[in-house]
Amino acid sequence: MATSRIRSNETPRHRGSSLQQRLAGASRPALLRQLSQRRGVYAQPASQADIQALHAMLDARLTQPIASPDAACAVQQARPNSIWSIHAQDGLIGGVAFLPLNGLGLYNLIYGRLNLQEPDIESIAVRSERPAILYLWAMVARGSGIVGLSDILDFLDTQAFRHVDIWTRPVSQGGERLAIKLGFEPFGQGNHVFYKYDRSGP
């Protein structure tokens, strides 16, 4: 995935609020859930058909090569709930994909050895293994799809993922702006710049 870079002193700090608050742009985390319920938006682990449809949505929006549906399905099979689809009454409106990386996967990511178009399953924290990090692999939404993140954020607060940091590399300026809005902060240098959301708090 391509990297969009900003100067670190341009990145806002949001240490006092949750990711839900940042998404909602409000002081109450419950607002995101209220919006999702009001609009009939919900998220669920993506099926194979969902993954195919999400791939088409991403492919239509990005100029960079992206992972194939087969690669995404392999990750979902190795670690269920890695990829989520967001739905409304009129059907699929978005989705989020994570790579739950183990120690080997984190090492390979840092040193440029992880193929993000076809991740090595040996780099994935499978089943009940606690990930070293969650890599935000892809996110796409249309309309009110963003409010469907409420269900995904609730899942990430379960024991298996609580306090696991989220890393990403935006592939577009829009993705970079969203990452900054959500509280991701850039670190690294040269070709090794990532954005990190720190979840290591108490």
C-alpha angles and dihedrals in degrees: 000000000000119000125231111199134206133177111268093230089063093060116103119230120226105171095146101059139060127250089250090057092051092049092050094042087224141106094243119071088202091069093078091054092046090053093049092050093045092051096040093243121150140162130222137170106286120254122216089262090050091052091052091051093046090051089055091049092051094042090055092053104040132063094198121088113263135198116281122248088249091057091048092048090051090055091047090051093048093047114015115214093034091115123045132190123209119215140187132179091281093052137256113009104165150328148208129223126197133187106214097207125200123210092280091049092051091050091049091048094051094048096043095250097118113095102217091192091058110013118204107247089219086069092057122093098233128212111322097001112119110239122236088219139346112238112207096227100178142345129187132167140164129197111346093349093118092070089060087074088084092083092046093050090051089054092049088056092062120108096264093059106022113127092007108136120236120224129186146164113217115224096199139034089249090054090049092052091049092049091053092047090053092052101259111151126206121239137167128045143250112003091347102072116137135170117233133196108202112222096161094109125121 
